[in-house]
Amino acid sequence: MPLLIKKPDNVAGAAWPAIAVGMFVAFGGILFGYDTGTIGGILTMPYWLQTFSTGTIDPDTGGPGITSSQQSQIVSLLSAGTFFGALSASPMGDYIGRRLGLIVSSFVFVFGVILQTASTSIPLFVAGRFFAGFGVGLVSALIPLYQSEVSPKWIRGPIVGSYQLAITIGLLLASIVDNSTGKRNDTGSYRIPVAVQFAWAIILVTGLLFLPESPRMFVKRGQPEKAAKSLSRLRRLPVDHPALIEELAEITANHEYELSLGKATYIDCFQGNLGKRLATGCLLQALQQLTGVNFIFYYGTQFFKRSGISNAFITSVITACVNVGSTFPGLYMVEKWGRRPLLLFGAIGMAVCQFIVAGVGTGYGTEDLPAQRALIAFVCIYIFFFACSWGPCAWVVTGEIFPLKTRAKSLSMTTASNWLLNWAIAYATPYMVDPGPGNANLGPKVFFVWGGCCFICIFFVWALIYETKGLSLEQVDELYAKCGKAWQSKSFRPTVSFQEVQDLHANARQQSLADIENNAIRKKSVAHDETHAIDEKAY
């Protein structure tokens, strides 16, 4: 999709290096998607149930099973690990860098995969899930951070959105592998799907060894020469090219302006303008989970079985295919439509589909074949709306709304909020949906819950999501400083040069950005008048 977006004529250098780097790093999303998607199929494999069951009998099959509590524990421990991993991404990303942080994260993930592959009982399997989740949490915060910092502004949306595309591909691969091995009557039924993840980690680490560090990371460390070399590799321009010097100078000036406001602590992330951005990011990621998409990918196989659908595995593969295919138009629309219109479009479409699925599933039961087909159809339409909007766009927005000095801290917290809700949904869903004592036995009625959350998403986007299409990361800072209402952001046009702000030596703690800009304009006007007077005198 990035290839369909034409580079502006006034942009110097080559586009393909930054696109290639951003798209390759997105490969880490396969770790996220595959690990998320594979567990739903594993939990229904007869051999896995026979091996890991502690004596529970499945009332539906009469064979070995696991309790709702064990199911919640197995599925949700990955999300618990990812929550703590995402929070750890900030100190790691700032201390050892974005690129090296991703390499270390991959090794943590591999350790978790080793434990899962070796396990024959629930405790070791759950421990592996936690450590794999910790690695995925680190990766899920560091990848959008790295992508947003290396991408040109005119194509940043599709590049960061490609992370979600990789997640959907991971989910699809998990469904295919689960479907291929699920009927094996040996440990290969679950060990093959788990061990395949070694390949994803090896590919990611190998590529990262050759990629440059983020130039903004070097600016943050006070290493301008290394920043220039990194930006030169990404833009395919010599380090003394005027366009590269201008871009690097603006990044540096913006960072120094931010530092003039004071060094950033975690407490600062919750205050004032930064607090508003953090609330936006955390709510966006939390609502992405509350749309209910991971209910389908965590528990879809079991849900479709209980809904009377004969081949639930194939249905899960179909939904995964729809998820992948629908992400491609989203990568195009995020830059053509903009962030706000795309998120509103998705929220409205998802809400309608969720309520239809809930109504059909509740009103017609599991015996009506046309109702089953309608249920599958609208689940697929719902996935289309999610995959082309909230799937990629949530990562795009959270990757670009924070200033450099707090970007790693804030992005780690927004990603952690995603995983916190992911954990809560994974843990609570069996109790909400399953029949039996102590369970709510909602069945298809659970889609009323997800539909209600999608309805909330509509108002959230209107009130809090700023339009950042076409702005550099530094211009997004100006947007939040000068535009008080999200619904007014569409008309915003950047006018501040942070290099001019830097030249003024302004006291940023005592003046607003608008005041500093006015001073810069007055200074330019005075300089112009003096130059004009000298010219006239000489004449």
N, C-alpha and C positions, 0 to 999 in steps of 0.2 A: 503493500500500500504506500509506503514512503516514496516509492519510485514513481507514483502517479502524481505527486505533488512537485511542481516545477520550482526550481531554485530561482529566487528573484534575480533580475538582471544586475542590480546594484550590489550584490553580495560577492566579494572576492574569494578566491580559493576554490578548492574542490569540496563537494558535499559528501562523496562516497566514503571517505575514511571515517568520519564521525558517525555516519549511518551504519557502516559495517561494524564499528566498535559497539555502538549502542544495541544493534540487533543481536550481535553475538552474546553480549552480556545478558540479554534477555533470556538466553538459553537456561539461565538459572531458574527461570519460572517453571521449567519442566520438573525440577526437583520438587518444587512446591506442589504443582498440579498432580504429578504422578503419585507422590506420597499421600496426598489428600484423597485421590480417586481410587487407589488400589485397595484400601481397607474395606470399602463397602462390599466388594466382591469376595474378599478373603473371609469375611465373617459368615458368608453363606456356603463356603466350600465344605462338602461332607467330610473330607479327610481332616481338614483343619478343625472342624467341630469335634470329630472323634478324638483327635489328639489333645485338644485344649479343654474340652469339657470337663467340668469338675463333678459331673453326675446329674446335671440338669437335663430334663427331657423336654424337647421342643413339642408343644401341644399340636402344632400344625403338621409336623412330619412324623412324630412318634420316635424320632431318632435323637442322638445327642444334641444338646444345645447349650447356650449360655444364658445367664440371667440378664435382666435389663441393667442391673448394677454393673456387671462385668462388661457388658457392651458399652455402657457409658464410659467406663474407665479406660477401655482399650482405645476408643475413638477419641476421647477428649484429652488424653494425656499428650498426644501430639500437639494439640492446640495450647496446652499449658506450657509445653516446652517452647513453642514458637513465641508465646507471650514474653517469656523471660529472655529468649534470644533476641527479639526485636528491641527490648530495652537495653540489652548489652551492645547493640550495634553502634550506638552513638559514641561511647568511649573507645570502642575498637576502631571505628571509622576515622575518628579524629586522631587517635594515637598512632596507629600503624598505617593509616591510609585506606581509601576506599577499595583499591585493587587487592592489596595484601589481605585486607579484612575479608574479602570474598574468598580468597584461597584458604584462609584459616577456617572459615565457616564451612567450606566443603569437607574438610577433614573431620570436623565435629559431626557433620551429617553422616559421613562414611562410618564413623564409630557406631552410631545408632543403627545403621543398616546391618553391620556385623552382628550386633546383639539380636536383632530381629531374625536374621537368617539362621543363627545358631539355636534359637529358642525352641523348646518343646512344651513349654508351660506358660501360663499367662503372666506371672511376675517378670520373667526375663523379657518376654515380648513387649510388655508395657514399658519396661526400662528402655528398651531400644526405641520405642515410639517417642519417649521423652527426649532422648539425645538427638534423634533424627529431627524432631521438632525444633530443638534448640538451634540446630544448624540451619533449618529452613527459616526460622525467625530472623536470624542474622542476615541471611541472603535476601529475605523479602524486604528488609529495610535498606540494605546497602545498594541493591541493584537500582531502584528508582533514583536514589541519591546520586549514584555514579552516572546514570544515563542523563539525568537532567543537567548535570554539570558539564558534560562533554558535548551536548547536542547544540547545534545552531538553533536560534529561536524560531526560525520559520518552519522547522520540521520537528521541534521538540515533542509535540503531542503524539504523533505516530510512533516516534522512537520509544518514548516511555510507555506508550500503550502497547507496544509489541511485547512487553513483559507479561501482560494479561493474555496475549495470544499464546505465548509459550506455556502459560498455566493451563489454558484450554487444551493445548496439544498434549500436555502431560496427563490430563484427565482422560483424553481419548485413548492414549497409549495404555493407560492403566486398565481401562475397560476392555480393550482388545486382548491384553495379556491375561487378565483375569478370566475372560471368556475362553481363552485357549487352554488354560491349565486347570480350570476349576473342577473338571471331572476326573482328573488323575487320582489314582488311589495310592498315592505315596507322598512323601514330604515335598516333592517337586511341585505339588499343587499350589503351595503357598510360598515355598522358598524361591522358586523361579521368579515370580512377580516381585518379591522383595529384593532379590539379588540383582535384578536388572538395573536397579538404581546405582550400582557401582559405576556403570557405563556413563550415566549422566554426569556424575561427579568428576570422573576422569576427563571427559571432554571439556567440561567447564574449566577445570584447573589448568589443563594444557593450554587452552586459549588465553587464559588470564596471564600466563607467564610472558606473553608477547605484547600485551596491551599497555598503553601509557597510563600513568596515574592522572587523575583529574587535575587540570590546570588550576582550578579554584582551590583545590587542596593545597597546592604549593603556595598560592597567594596567602592562604590562611596561615601557613607556616612561615611566611616571610622569605620565600625562596623564589624571587622573580625570574632568575635565569632558568630554573627548572620549569617554571610555569610557562615561560616563552617557548621552550623546547617542546613541551607537551602540547601546547596549543598549535605549534607549528606542525607537529605530526598529524593532528586532528584536522587542520584546515588545509594542509599541503601548501603552506606559504613559508617563505624564508622568515627568520626571526626578526629581520629588519624591514619587513613589508609594512607600509603605512596602515593597512587595514588590520593586521595582526597587532601592531603596536597600539592602535586605537582601542580595539576590543579588550586587550589586556589592561590598558590604562583605566578603562571604565570599570572593569572588574575590581581592580586594585583600589580605585577611588571610592567605589561603593562600599567595599569592605572597610576601608579606613573611616568612612563616614559612620558606618554602623558601630565600629569600635569607639568612635568619639562619643557615642551615647553610653558607653560603659561596656565592660566585658560581660558576656552572657553566662548566666548560671541557669540551672533548671528552674529556679524561682522566677527568673526574668521571663522565661517562656510562657508563664501564666499571666503576665501583667500587660496592661494596655493593649497596644496594637498587636503585639506578638501573641497575647492571650486570645485575642479575637481570631487570629489565624489558626492558633493551635486548636481552639474549640471547633472551628470549621473543619479542619483536617480530621480530628478525632471523631466528630459526629458523622462526617462523610464515610469514613472507613467502617464505623459501627453500623450505620444504616445499610452499607453495602452487604454486610452479613445478614442483617435483619430482613432483607428482601427474600430470604429463604433459599437462595441458590444452593448453598452447601447442604441443605436438607436433601436435595435431589441427588447430589453427588456422594454424600456420606451414606444415606439410607435409602436411596432411590431403588436399588435392587430389591430390598426387603419390602419397601412400600408398594412397588408394582406387583410383587408376588401376592401381598395381602389384598390388593385391589382386584385380584382375579385374573391378572394378565399372565398368560401361560409361560412366555419366555421373557422373564424379567431381565436376564443378562443382555439379550439383544436390544431390549428397550433402552437399557442404560448406555449401550454403544451408540444407539441412534441419538439420544439426547447429547452425548459427548460430541458426536459429529456436528450436530446443530450448533453447539457451543463454539466449536472451532470455526466453522464456516461463517457464523454471524459476527465474529470478532473482526473480520477483514473490513466490512463496511464501516465499522466503528473507528478503525484507524484512519480512514479517509475523512469521515464526518467530524472527528474531533478537531481537525484543523480547518475544514471547510465551513462547518456550522458554528463551531465554537463550543466552549465547555458548558455554558448555561443552557443553550437550546437542546444540546444532546442529552444532558442529564434530565431535563424536564420531559423530553420525548420518552426517554426510557422509563421514568417513574410512572408516567400516566399509562403507558402500555403494559408495564408489569402489574400495576394495580388491577387493571381490567381483567387480565388473564388469570391472576390469582383468585379473584372472586368467582370467575366462571368455573375454574377447576374445583374450587370448594363447593360451589352449588351443584355441579354435575356429580361429583363424588359423593356428596351427602344425599342428594335427592334420588339417585338411581341405584346406588349400591354397587356390589361387585359382580352381579350376575348378568347385567345388561351389556351385551357386546358393543352396540353403538355408543353407549355411555363410556365404555372403556376406551374406545377409539377417540372419542371427543376429549377425554381426559388427557390422553397421550398427546393429541394434537395441540391442545392449549398449553400443556407443559412445554412443548417444543417452541410454541410462539412466545411464551414467557421467556424462555432461555434466549431466543433471538433478541428480545428487547433488552435483557440484561447484558448479553455479550457484546452488543454494539454500543452500549452506553455506560452503565455503571461499572461494568467489568474493567475496561481499560481506562475510563475517564477518572475514576477515583484515584488511581495511581498517578495519572498525569497531574491532576490538581494538587495532590499532596506533595508531589515532587517539585513543584515550582512556586509555592506561595510563601516559602520561608526565606529569610535573609541568610547569607552565608554563615554568619557568626553563630546562629542557632539552628542551622539547617539539619545537621546530624541529630541533635537532641530532639528537635520537634518532630522530625520524620520518624525517628525511632518510637516516639510516643504515639503518633498517629497509627503506625503499623501495629504497635502493641494493642491499641484499642480494637483494631480489626481482629487480632487473634484472641483477645479477651472475649469478644462476642462470639467468635468462632468456637471457642471452648464452651461457652455457656450454651450455645445451640446444640453442639455435639453431645454435651452432657445431659441436657434436659430433654432432647427429642425422644429417646426411647420411653421416658416416663410420660411424655405428652401423647405419643401416638400409639404405643403398644397396648394390647388388651391385658387383662390380668389384675390381680389385687394390687392396690397402691398406684396404679397407672391411670391416667386421664382417659385413655382409649379414644382420643380425638379422631384418629384416622384421617380421612380427607378434610375434616373440619379444620385441621391445622393450617390449611391454606387461607382461611379467614384471618388468621393471625398475621401471616406474611403479607396478605393483601392490605391489611390495615397499616402495616409498617411502610409499604410502598406508597400509600396515600400520604403519610407523614412526609415522605421523601419529596413530594411535590412542593410543599410549603417550605421545606428546608432549602431546596435549591433556589427558590425565588428570593428568600430572605438573606441567604448567607453566601452563596457561591458567586464570586467575582469572575468577570470575563477576562481571561488572561491570554487569549489567543493572540499570537503575533508579537508578544512582548518578551524582551530579554528578562532574565531572572532579576537583573538590577532594576529594570523598569517596573516589574511587579512590586518592588518595594515602594516606588513612587506612587503606584496605583493605590496601595493600601494607605499611604500617608496622606493622599489628597482626596480620595473618594470615600465619603462616609457611608454610602448605601450601596449594597450589592447590585440592586436593580438599576443604578445609575452608571455602572462600570462599563457598559457597552459603548458609551459616548466618550470614554476617557482617551486622551491622546498624550503620550509622554512628552514633556518639555524640559525636564531637568537633565543636565549633564553633571554627573558626580565629579568629573574633573574640575569643572568650574566651582562647584561647592568646595572642593579640596583647596583650590587656589585662594578662596576667600579666607581660609583659616577660621571659619565660623564656629561659634560656640553652639554646637548642636543640642546641647542639653537645655539651652535657654531659648532657642528659636525653633519654630516649626520648619519643616522642609519647604513649605510655601514661602515663608519669610526669607529663608536663605536664597531661594530661587529669585525672589524679587530683588534682593541685594545684588545677585549676580547679574541680573538684567540691567540694573542701574549702573553697575560697574562697566558693563559692555557699552552702554549708551554714552557714559562719560568718556570712555576711551575712544569711541567713534567720533564724538564731538571734538575732542582734542586733536585727533588725527586730521579731521576735516579742517579745523582752524589752522593747523600747521601747513596743510596743503594750500589753503587760500593765501596765507602769508607768503609762502614761497612763490606762488604764482604772481 
